């Protein structure tokens, strides 16, 4: 299973979880089976209120759980 978390920085598993998914600076995707991690920069971090689309950059990664 792949799990995605919004994070404040790109320090892999040491990254602090960010409080708002849509405007997080980055995301970490963790594969729970292999322990592999992937960092993704949020290309939609700065947007008008209510207009975020943070899932677009990683929708092909097939993350199965969003946290």
FENKA-V532655 format. One record per pair of residues at least 12 apart in sequence whose C-alpha atoms are under 8 Angstrom apart, sorted by sequence separation. I is the first residue (numbers start at 1). J is the second residue. D is the distance in whole Angstrom. If there is no record, write none. Layout:
I | J | D
I | J | D
//
This chain:
5 | 17 | 7
6 | 18 | 5
27 | 39 | 6
28 | 40 | 6
42 | 54 | 6
6 | 19 | 8
26 | 39 | 7
27 | 40 | 5
6 | 20 | 7
26 | 40 | 6
27 | 41 | 6
43 | 57 | 7
6 | 21 | 5
13 | 28 | 8
26 | 41 | 4
27 | 42 | 7
42 | 57 | 7
5 | 21 | 8
8 | 24 | 6
9 | 25 | 7
10 | 26 | 7
12 | 28 | 7
25 | 41 | 6
26 | 42 | 5
7 | 24 | 6
8 | 25 | 6
9 | 26 | 6
10 | 27 | 8
25 | 42 | 5
40 | 57 | 8
6 | 24 | 6
7 | 25 | 7
8 | 26 | 6
10 | 28 | 8
24 | 42 | 7
40 | 58 | 7
6 | 25 | 8
7 | 26 | 5
23 | 42 | 8
6 | 26 | 6
7 | 27 | 5
25 | 45 | 6
6 | 27 | 4
7 | 28 | 7
23 | 44 | 7
24 | 45 | 6
5 | 27 | 6
6 | 28 | 7
22 | 44 | 8
23 | 45 | 5
4 | 27 | 7
5 | 28 | 5
22 | 45 | 7
23 | 46 | 7
4 | 28 | 6
5 | 29 | 7
13 | 37 | 8
23 | 47 | 8
4 | 29 | 4
12 | 37 | 7
3 | 29 | 5
4 | 30 | 6
12 | 38 | 8
2 | 29 | 6
3 | 30 | 5
12 | 39 | 7
2 | 30 | 5
3 | 31 | 6
2 | 31 | 4
3 | 32 | 7
10 | 39 | 6
23 | 52 | 7
1 | 31 | 6
2 | 32 | 6
22 | 52 | 6
1 | 32 | 6
22 | 53 | 7
23 | 54 | 8
1 | 33 | 6
22 | 54 | 5
21 | 54 | 8
29 | 63 | 7
4 | 63 | 6
2 | 62 | 7
3 | 63 | 6
2 | 63 | 5
3 | 64 | 6
4 | 65 | 6
5 | 66 | 6
6 | 67 | 8
1 | 63 | 7
2 | 64 | 5
3 | 65 | 5
4 | 66 | 5
5 | 67 | 5
1 | 64 | 6
2 | 65 | 6
3 | 66 | 6
4 | 67 | 6
1 | 65 | 8
3 | 67 | 7
//
